[in-house]
Amino acid sequence: MRVIEAVAARLDQPVKMAGNLGIDLPSSGLWSENQIRNAIWRCIFCRHGSECAEWVNAGTPGVPGFCRNREFYLGRVRDAA
């Protein structure tokens, strides 16, 4: 997979992960634009891209322990409650 394809494949993962947590990332208002950008960059540079893709595409609830955005997502779930 070329670099551009690898990056493109990861761009949707933060949105899907948030969706698995019941949060509509684009319209939730829980994140600032800068926070979303940082979460996306953490996903792009994560070494667990394939594992994460399997996780989010399966609709598995929760956030995996290897996720670089784990605390970020879980903090937002607490904030939304």
C-alpha atoms as one frame of an Amber mdcrd trajectory, in Angstrom:
protein
   0.000   0.000   0.000   1.353   3.401  -0.946   1.712   6.139   1.639  -1.221
   8.162   0.274  -3.475   5.093   0.365  -2.372   4.250   3.903  -3.115   7.772
   5.130  -6.475   7.858   3.342  -7.428   4.519   4.879  -6.820   5.923   8.362
  -8.722   9.198   7.986 -12.108   7.608   8.716 -10.955   5.543  11.689 -11.422
   8.299  14.323 -14.963   8.939  13.068 -15.782   5.219  13.108 -14.277   4.739
  16.579 -16.342   7.628  17.931 -19.409   6.149  16.223 -18.791   2.817  17.956
 -18.940   4.783  21.216 -22.240   6.376  20.234 -20.723   9.769  19.452 -21.281
  11.576  16.151 -17.796  13.064  15.878 -18.499  15.727  13.240 -21.550  17.196
  14.974 -21.086  16.282  18.637 -19.601  19.615  19.662 -17.456  17.732  22.191
 -14.263  18.309  20.242 -12.622  21.446  18.934 -11.251  21.408  15.407  -7.735
  21.230  16.826  -8.603  18.239  19.041 -10.084  16.384  16.060  -7.012  17.171
  13.964  -4.707  15.872  16.710  -6.753  12.682  17.075  -6.537  12.093  13.321
  -2.766  12.598  13.344  -2.395  10.149  16.222  -4.350   7.610  14.169  -2.309
   8.234  11.037   0.963   7.580  12.851  -0.270   4.687  15.001   1.409   1.316
  14.499  -1.838  -0.577  15.057  -3.688   0.602  11.946  -4.684  -2.855  10.722
  -5.811  -4.001  14.159  -7.773  -0.795  14.620  -9.440  -1.112  11.213 -10.590
  -4.621  12.131 -11.861  -3.329  15.500 -13.848  -0.389  14.147 -15.158  -2.189
  11.071 -16.483  -4.994  13.271 -18.357  -2.395  15.344 -16.702  -3.680  18.503
 -17.831  -1.582  21.482 -15.312   0.309  23.571 -11.797   1.456  22.760  -8.938
  -1.038  22.385  -6.057  -0.845  24.831  -3.583  -0.137  22.039  -5.441   2.992
  20.863  -3.335   6.165  21.061  -6.592   8.119  21.453  -8.035   5.865  24.161
  -8.069   8.424  26.983  -9.267  11.095  24.585 -12.290   9.004  23.511 -13.099
   7.745  26.991 -12.899  11.278  28.368 -15.405  12.411  25.764 -17.759   9.553
  26.576 -17.682  10.648  30.238 -18.241  14.286  29.207 -21.226  13.334  27.047
 -22.892  11.356  29.846
